[in-house]
Amino acid sequence: MSLTDRNAPGHRALDDVDLGLGGGRRRLLVVLAVVLAVIVAALVAWRVVGGDDDASAAADGSHFGNEFQIAYQASSASERAFLEFLGKEIAPEHGVTIKPVGIEDGNQLDQATADGKYIANIYQHKHWLKQVTDATGWKLTALGPVFQWSYSIYSEKHDSFEDLPKGATIALLNDPANTAQALWILEREGAITFKDGVEPWAATEQDIDANPKGLKFQYIEYGSGPRSLPSVDAVIDYNMSFVDADTPDSQRILAPAAPKEFAGQLVVGTDYEDDPQVAVLEEIFFDPRVQEYLESNDDPALQGQLAPVSAS
């Protein structure tokens, strides 16, 4: 039968099929219209809520969406608690959310920030940041200090700083910035003095001019302070390391105020410094309520670990 033979037995003209009541084409068009509407609705929802790894579509003119992924040191419950406070109390007023991203490897964290994978990170003071950028060439910019880590002297063997004997061995973190921070504590307490002209935030053991107690220094890896307590007279390290290790508060024998030189910075990729969403990020982090909260909160994950930025 020819496809054009409209009078062949059993053949129904296409016009009859198309136009008859309940015709197949009309039903097909209705079904297609419904399917198309569902697809469009799904696409709109995907743009609003986000797809793949993005929690939201990028804001107009911005590299970043409305979910701010902010990296922190994965082992730091205090840094996570700080970000959770911002996400709950400040960020919603700006129409964004904050997603804390814990990363243990600082190099990975910084490179991802420089590349724009994360809008910012909060795990380093300006001297550590300089060490990183000098060594790697990554483009990172600190927008300002946001909190200070409490940095103290702990001991299992002695009840006070004054009880440290002559020749006591004190463990210090082995990177230059944190070594300097520890030596500066000892200098401020009068246990050592520096040579003339030494910048205390950059001091090394070779910059010590006088050491009347003959203190000895042992250098340890970041995070190993609590494990080192039994083998030395004292350890100088971040409070959060000891809190995370359930070290008794009674073993904190000196808790000086931290200098502003070692305040934790809000760090972004330099290429994104002028991004409109970074401007929103700054409004959140430098809201006056943030410092007030650090001063007055009773959150056990923060109290005694993160402090307000000091005046000097």
Protein Blocks (a to p, Z undefined) as FASTA:
>chain_A
ZZklmkbghiacfklmmmmghiaklmmmmmmmmmmmmmmmmmmmmmmnogcjbfbdcdeh
iabdfbdcddddfklmklmmmmmmmmmmmmmmnopacdddddfblmlmmmmmmnomagbd
ckbcfklmmmmmmmnopacddfbdfbdcddddddfkbcbfklpcghiacdddfbfklmmm
mmmmmmmnopaccdehiafklccfklpmbdfkopacddddehilmmmmmmmmbdcddfkl
mmmnopafklmmbdcdddfklgccddddfklmmgmklmmmmmmmmgmklmmmmmmmccfk
lgopaccddfZZ
